[in-house]
Structure formats: structure tokens, C-alpha cells
Amino acid sequence: MRQLPIVILAVAPMVSALPAFAADYDYNPPLVEETAFPVMEEYVPVEAVTNWYIRGDLGVDVENVPEMFNNGGAYNSLGSVSGSVAAGYNFSDLFRMEGELGYTGLGDFDSDPEFGRFCEGSDAGDPTATTVPCSIERDGNSHAWTFLVNGFFDFGTFARITPYVGAGAGIAYTDYGVYTERECTSAGDFTCDIPGTLYSDVREREFHFAYQLSAGASYDLTDKLKLDVGYRLFGIPGAQQLVRDGDGVDFEEDTLQHQVRFGLRLGL
């Protein structure tokens, strides 16, 4: 029992030190900050806009219209129809360039019905007779495939209308020919110098330089689609164009056409 006070005296300092020890080792949990998540905005698709465009048009040579010849031959105006497709790029609001693939009719003639010619010869019973009627059928056509590089200057848009001028140059592959069937038969005492039926088929294919000068205007049908109306001076120096020569048809050097053209242009 005498040892109990001694134990109490020994333990007392340790017990009194416990609050200070606990204070030194007090656990403080870390503070967790709330994370603000970004607000997702609604996705709005953006339409891609480019400066590329495609176009197509049709034209007709205004100088070559349907005609009936005195000898019965007929000129077919469809032989003067042209058309093209192109792809181009707008470098600015004022200037654009394109590559064009085109077809141009340079004349189409079909002698239907046959028109008359005369066979030269002699008549044993009538020395004054020197000719007798013959019949000749002549068909001809001429056309060209072209590739042109064109440049255009647009003057600006006013009330959806954009006037423009343009020029272009390239190559043309021309194909032209005439088929002739001549039939002359001796009658009675008359003898043709060249009797019987003769055939002639002449056809040539060549490459030539080609060019165009144009002016017109486009009308905005929508934001991307335009209606084109214009005039084009189209030339192929050295190429053969089928033309009327008074009593038939013939080929004329240096093709030159005055075309009126209508087309559509679509922005991509």
C-alpha cells in the first residue's frame, strides 16, 4: 500500500501531458474543392463554302437559220447548235477562271429532195442540145470538239444581276466532210460525157487553235445557282465551216460564229 502513492505520482505527469500530445497530433482532413465542369454548348453545323463552281450551257449560231434553197436543198439549223460544260474557281468577287469542254456544230446539210444538175454531152439528133438534167444528192456536215481556258471579269452584282465580259483560248478537233451522189443517164440520142452514177465521199479531221470573246450577265436564282445569258464570238482559224454557196453547199475557211448562249452556274 505504501507503493500506491509512488505509482500515482509517477503516472500523474504522463496523464497531464496527454492533452498536449493529442493537440500536437490532431488530424485535419484536406479540403476538397468543388470542380466546375465546362458547360457543353449546343453543336451548330457550319456549312462549308468554297470558291469552286460548275456550269453548263447551250448556244446557237444566229447567222445560220433554216433555209430552203431554190434547188430543193435544205440547211439544217441543228448543225449550228453548240454546248459546253466547265469547272471554274472564283479568285475574287471580280475575277474567275475555268476549264471548258465544248461541242460546236459547224453546219449540217441534207439535199432532200435531190436537187437538179445537168450532164454535159452531145445529141446526135439535135446538135444544139448540150446538156440533159441529172440528179445529185449531197450531204455534208462539220463539227468541232473544243477545250478552252476562259477568264471572266464580273462587274459586281446589282439587284441580283452580275454583268461580265470574258475571253478564252484553246484547241479544237474538227471533223468535216461531204458525200455526193451524182446520177446522169443518157436519154434518147443524147450521150453524157460522164454517164452513170458517181460517188464522192470527202472527210477530213484536224486540230486547230480556237478562241472566244464573250459578254453577258448572270442572275442569282438562289445563293448558289445562277442563270447565265450571253453573247459569244467563237472562232477556229483555218477550220472548215459548211455554208451555202448559192446553188448548194460548200466549205468556208476560218470558222467564225456569232452565238447566243443560255446556261446555269452552280457554286460548290
Kinemage of the C-alpha trace (Angstrom):
@kinemage 1
@onewidth
@group {chain A} dominant
@subgroup {mainchain}
@vectorlist {calphas} color= white
{ca met a 1} P 0.000 0.000 0.000
{ca arg a 2} L 2.908 2.286 0.640
{ca gln a 3} L 3.832 1.852 -3.071
{ca leu a 4} L 0.477 3.195 -4.371
{ca pro a 5} L 1.256 6.881 -3.789
{ca ile a 6} L 4.532 6.354 -5.553
{ca val a 7} L 2.762 4.887 -8.646
{ca ile a 8} L 0.232 7.688 -8.679
{ca leu a 9} L 2.978 10.261 -8.522
{ca ala a 10} L 4.763 8.579 -11.415
{ca val a 11} L 1.701 8.314 -13.669
{ca ala a 12} L 0.314 11.774 -12.956
{ca pro a 13} L 2.812 13.675 -15.140
{ca met a 14} L 2.118 11.334 -18.074
{ca val a 15} L -1.643 11.791 -17.776
{ca ser a 16} L -1.291 15.552 -17.636
{ca ala a 17} L 0.770 15.501 -20.822
{ca leu a 18} L -1.864 13.620 -22.874
{ca pro a 19} L -3.919 16.715 -23.924
{ca ala a 20} L -0.816 18.456 -25.262
{ca phe a 21} L 0.266 15.325 -27.145
{ca ala a 22} L -3.164 14.958 -28.661
{ca ala a 23} L -3.105 18.596 -29.741
{ca asp a 24} L 0.216 18.084 -31.495
{ca tyr a 25} L -1.169 15.151 -33.492
{ca asp a 26} L -4.654 16.413 -34.216
{ca tyr a 27} L -5.802 15.093 -37.708
{ca asn a 28} L -7.075 17.722 -40.082
{ca pro a 29} L -8.563 16.188 -43.297
{ca pro a 30} L -7.677 18.018 -46.558
{ca leu a 31} L -10.201 20.380 -48.002
{ca val a 32} L -11.700 19.206 -51.300
{ca glu a 33} L -12.570 21.982 -53.701
{ca glu a 34} L -15.569 21.543 -55.962
{ca thr a 35} L -14.599 21.194 -59.615
{ca ala a 36} L -16.583 23.301 -62.059
{ca phe a 37} L -17.334 21.230 -65.167
{ca pro a 38} L -17.461 23.140 -68.501
{ca val a 39} L -20.886 23.781 -69.935
{ca met a 40} L -21.322 21.952 -73.260
{ca glu a 41} L -22.595 24.331 -75.915
{ca glu a 42} L -25.134 23.126 -78.438
{ca tyr a 43} L -23.467 21.937 -81.690
{ca val a 44} L -24.389 24.016 -84.689
{ca pro a 45} L -23.203 22.579 -88.038
{ca val a 46} L -21.323 25.034 -90.253
{ca glu a 47} L -21.905 24.788 -93.984
{ca ala a 48} L -18.662 24.601 -95.956
{ca val a 49} L -18.267 27.339 -98.554
{ca thr a 50} L -15.774 27.098 -101.410
{ca asn a 51} L -14.924 29.244 -104.400
{ca trp a 52} L -15.359 26.404 -106.906
{ca tyr a 53} L -18.252 26.193 -109.355
{ca ile a 54} L -19.521 24.101 -112.253
{ca arg a 55} L -21.641 25.206 -115.187
{ca gly a 56} L -23.274 24.054 -118.403
{ca asp a 57} L -24.798 25.915 -121.339
{ca leu a 58} L -26.281 25.641 -124.828
{ca gly a 59} L -25.877 28.033 -127.750
{ca val a 60} L -26.812 28.578 -131.368
{ca asp a 61} L -25.096 30.382 -134.234
{ca val a 62} L -27.553 33.196 -135.002
{ca glu a 63} L -26.338 33.608 -138.599
{ca asn a 64} L -27.239 30.056 -139.638
{ca val a 65} L -31.012 29.681 -139.650
{ca pro a 66} L -33.156 27.127 -141.511
{ca glu a 67} L -33.286 27.920 -145.220
{ca met a 68} L -34.790 26.271 -148.290
{ca phe a 69} L -32.625 26.572 -151.360
{ca asn a 70} L -34.053 27.168 -154.824
{ca asn a 71} L -32.743 23.780 -155.890
{ca gly a 72} L -34.554 21.933 -153.107
{ca gly a 73} L -31.680 21.582 -150.678
{ca ala a 74} L -32.269 22.327 -147.014
{ca tyr a 75} L -29.827 23.659 -144.451
{ca asn a 76} L -30.320 22.083 -141.033
{ca ser a 77} L -30.025 24.620 -138.222
{ca leu a 78} L -29.321 21.834 -135.713
{ca gly a 79} L -25.896 21.678 -137.312
{ca ser a 80} L -25.139 25.055 -135.707
{ca val a 81} L -26.059 24.182 -132.116
{ca ser a 82} L -23.282 24.208 -129.509
{ca gly a 83} L -22.938 23.225 -125.879
{ca ser a 84} L -20.322 23.090 -123.141
{ca val a 85} L -19.593 22.045 -119.565
{ca ala a 86} L -16.986 23.711 -117.362
{ca ala a 87} L -15.467 23.799 -113.893
{ca gly a 88} L -14.023 27.011 -112.503
{ca tyr a 89} L -12.694 28.919 -109.490
{ca asn a 90} L -13.608 32.388 -108.174
{ca phe a 91} L -10.331 34.080 -107.262
{ca ser a 92} L -12.277 37.098 -106.001
{ca asp a 93} L -15.683 38.708 -106.351
{ca leu a 94} L -14.488 40.185 -109.648
{ca phe a 95} L -12.317 37.559 -111.363
{ca arg a 96} L -12.778 33.857 -112.135
{ca met a 97} L -11.205 31.253 -114.411
{ca glu a 98} L -12.410 27.908 -115.752
{ca gly a 99} L -11.631 24.968 -117.983
{ca glu a 100} L -14.308 24.258 -120.617
{ca leu a 101} L -15.067 21.193 -122.745
{ca gly a 102} L -17.410 22.005 -125.622
{ca tyr a 103} L -19.074 20.828 -128.818
{ca thr a 104} L -19.836 23.159 -131.725
{ca gly a 105} L -21.817 22.342 -134.845
{ca leu a 106} L -20.317 23.958 -137.924
{ca gly a 107} L -23.116 23.185 -140.359
{ca asp a 108} L -25.259 20.265 -141.495
{ca phe a 109} L -26.747 19.986 -144.984
{ca asp a 110} L -29.059 17.353 -146.415
{ca ser a 111} L -30.243 17.697 -150.029
{ca asp a 112} L -33.693 16.226 -149.573
{ca pro a 113} L -35.256 16.095 -152.114
{ca glu a 114} L -32.460 15.742 -154.621
{ca phe a 115} L -31.657 18.906 -156.480
{ca gly a 116} L -31.044 19.133 -160.205
{ca arg a 117} L -27.805 19.313 -162.140
{ca phe a 118} L -27.074 18.850 -165.800
{ca cys a 119} L -24.974 16.368 -167.708
{ca glu a 120} L -22.863 17.825 -170.451
{ca gly a 121} L -22.738 15.829 -173.665
{ca ser a 122} L -23.974 15.711 -177.259
{ca asp a 123} L -27.167 14.803 -179.071
{ca ala a 124} L -26.837 13.075 -182.440
{ca gly a 125} L -30.329 14.151 -183.452
{ca asp a 126} L -30.040 17.716 -182.157
{ca pro a 127} L -26.584 19.319 -182.388
{ca thr a 128} L -27.777 22.306 -180.371
{ca ala a 129} L -28.530 20.169 -177.303
{ca thr a 130} L -25.523 20.145 -174.983
{ca thr a 131} L -26.998 19.120 -171.630
{ca val a 132} L -29.634 16.895 -170.057
{ca pro a 133} L -30.973 17.006 -166.498
{ca cys a 134} L -29.240 14.881 -163.856
{ca ser a 135} L -29.873 14.378 -160.171
{ca ile a 136} L -27.357 14.951 -157.423
{ca glu a 137} L -27.737 14.132 -153.743
{ca arg a 138} L -25.271 15.903 -151.483
{ca asp a 139} L -24.968 15.573 -147.713
{ca gly a 140} L -22.459 17.494 -145.657
{ca asn a 141} L -21.640 18.133 -142.038
{ca ser a 142} L -18.961 19.772 -139.974
{ca his a 143} L -18.433 19.965 -136.201
{ca ala a 144} L -15.732 20.548 -133.609
{ca trp a 145} L -14.809 19.398 -130.107
{ca thr a 146} L -13.021 22.089 -128.120
{ca phe a 147} L -11.109 22.600 -124.886
{ca leu a 148} L -10.765 26.220 -123.767
{ca val a 149} L -9.295 28.014 -120.755
{ca asn a 150} L -11.522 31.016 -120.043
{ca gly a 151} L -11.189 34.069 -117.836
{ca phe a 152} L -14.084 36.324 -116.786
{ca phe a 153} L -14.348 39.732 -115.146
{ca asp a 154} L -17.535 40.325 -113.131
{ca phe a 155} L -18.570 43.957 -112.687
{ca gly a 156} L -20.419 43.466 -109.405
{ca thr a 157} L -23.959 42.463 -108.519
{ca phe a 158} L -26.886 44.872 -108.787
{ca ala a 159} L -30.390 43.624 -107.965
{ca arg a 160} L -29.165 40.012 -108.359
{ca ile a 161} L -27.756 40.760 -111.845
{ca thr a 162} L -23.999 40.497 -112.479
{ca pro a 163} L -22.699 41.728 -115.870
{ca tyr a 164} L -19.466 40.148 -117.111
{ca val a 165} L -17.004 40.006 -120.002
{ca gly a 166} L -14.687 37.137 -120.830
{ca ala a 167} L -12.154 35.658 -123.203
{ca gly a 168} L -10.648 32.244 -123.753
{ca ala a 169} L -8.313 30.206 -125.930
{ca gly a 170} L -7.520 26.557 -126.520
{ca ile a 171} L -7.629 23.786 -129.114
{ca ala a 172} L -10.318 22.403 -131.419
{ca tyr a 173} L -10.606 18.991 -133.056
{ca thr a 174} L -12.635 19.464 -136.250
{ca asp a 175} L -14.377 16.803 -138.321
{ca tyr a 176} L -15.939 17.736 -141.654
{ca gly a 177} L -16.940 16.050 -144.880
{ca val a 178} L -19.277 15.933 -147.881
{ca tyr a 179} L -20.888 12.905 -149.501
{ca thr a 180} L -22.062 13.377 -153.092
{ca glu a 181} L -24.024 11.019 -155.318
{ca arg a 182} L -24.410 12.134 -158.933
{ca glu a 183} L -26.604 10.200 -161.335
{ca cys a 184} L -26.690 11.127 -165.006
{ca thr a 185} L -28.365 8.888 -167.561
{ca ser a 186} L -28.161 9.271 -171.320
{ca ala a 187} L -31.597 9.656 -172.873
{ca gly a 188} L -32.622 9.103 -176.485
{ca asp a 189} L -29.882 10.239 -178.815
{ca phe a 190} L -28.151 12.249 -176.060
{ca thr a 191} L -24.953 10.833 -174.634
{ca cys a 192} L -23.481 12.164 -171.400
{ca asp a 193} L -19.767 12.812 -171.392
{ca ile a 194} L -19.643 11.242 -167.883
{ca pro a 195} L -22.647 8.911 -167.719
{ca gly a 196} L -23.816 6.706 -164.894
{ca thr a 197} L -23.639 7.180 -161.153
{ca leu a 198} L -20.676 8.793 -159.431
{ca tyr a 199} L -19.941 8.808 -155.717
{ca ser a 200} L -17.686 11.109 -153.769
{ca asp a 201} L -17.004 10.994 -150.027
{ca val a 202} L -14.530 13.544 -148.696
{ca arg a 203} L -13.806 13.741 -144.960
{ca glu a 204} L -11.032 15.431 -143.003
{ca arg a 205} L -10.150 15.608 -139.297
{ca glu a 206} L -7.732 18.215 -137.971
{ca phe a 207} L -6.546 20.087 -134.866
{ca his a 208} L -6.784 23.888 -134.809
{ca phe a 209} L -6.381 26.845 -132.489
{ca ala a 210} L -9.709 28.112 -131.083
{ca tyr a 211} L -10.738 31.252 -129.213
{ca gln a 212} L -13.785 33.021 -127.815
{ca leu a 213} L -14.795 36.520 -126.722
{ca ser a 214} L -17.949 36.859 -124.664
{ca ala a 215} L -20.190 39.271 -122.794
{ca gly a 216} L -23.342 38.688 -120.809
{ca ala a 217} L -24.967 38.711 -117.404
{ca ser a 218} L -25.907 36.232 -114.700
{ca tyr a 219} L -28.996 36.311 -112.486
{ca asp a 220} L -28.979 34.895 -108.941
{ca leu a 221} L -31.738 32.281 -108.767
{ca thr a 222} L -30.524 31.224 -105.284
{ca asp a 223} L -27.419 31.847 -103.167
{ca lys a 224} L -25.546 29.248 -105.230
{ca leu a 225} L -27.414 28.872 -108.537
{ca lys a 226} L -27.127 31.453 -111.322
{ca leu a 227} L -28.764 31.781 -114.736
{ca asp a 228} L -26.294 32.845 -117.448
{ca val a 229} L -27.314 34.613 -120.668
{ca gly a 230} L -24.710 35.949 -123.066
{ca tyr a 231} L -23.172 36.500 -126.484
{ca arg a 232} L -20.060 34.705 -127.702
{ca leu a 233} L -17.853 35.356 -130.720
{ca phe a 234} L -16.343 31.946 -131.443
{ca gly a 235} L -13.565 31.341 -133.951
{ca ile a 236} L -11.448 28.461 -135.270
{ca pro a 237} L -8.925 29.902 -137.762
{ca gly a 238} L -8.258 27.506 -140.634
{ca ala a 239} L -11.211 25.216 -139.890
{ca gln a 240} L -13.885 24.399 -142.455
{ca gln a 241} L -17.463 25.542 -141.897
{ca leu a 242} L -20.327 24.346 -144.094
{ca val a 243} L -22.046 27.309 -145.788
{ca arg a 244} L -24.499 27.990 -148.578
{ca asp a 245} L -22.907 28.823 -151.929
{ca gly a 246} L -25.965 29.849 -153.950
{ca asp a 247} L -26.984 26.559 -155.564
{ca gly a 248} L -25.683 24.123 -152.997
{ca val a 249} L -23.249 23.920 -150.124
{ca asp a 250} L -19.547 24.416 -149.758
{ca phe a 251} L -16.901 24.694 -147.059
{ca glu a 252} L -15.579 28.059 -145.983
{ca glu a 253} L -12.193 28.567 -144.353
{ca asp a 254} L -11.773 30.224 -140.961
{ca thr a 255} L -14.848 29.353 -138.934
{ca leu a 256} L -16.415 32.342 -137.163
{ca gln a 257} L -19.736 32.172 -135.323
{ca his a 258} L -21.917 34.692 -133.505
{ca gln a 259} L -23.536 32.654 -130.739
{ca val a 260} L -26.297 33.339 -128.239
{ca arg a 261} L -25.888 31.120 -125.169
{ca phe a 262} L -28.019 30.152 -122.156
{ca gly a 263} L -26.771 28.208 -119.148
{ca leu a 264} L -26.708 27.524 -115.411
{ca arg a 265} L -23.823 28.011 -112.963
{ca leu a 266} L -23.734 26.240 -109.585
{ca gly a 267} L -21.437 27.214 -106.712
{ca leu a 268} L -19.973 24.325 -104.716
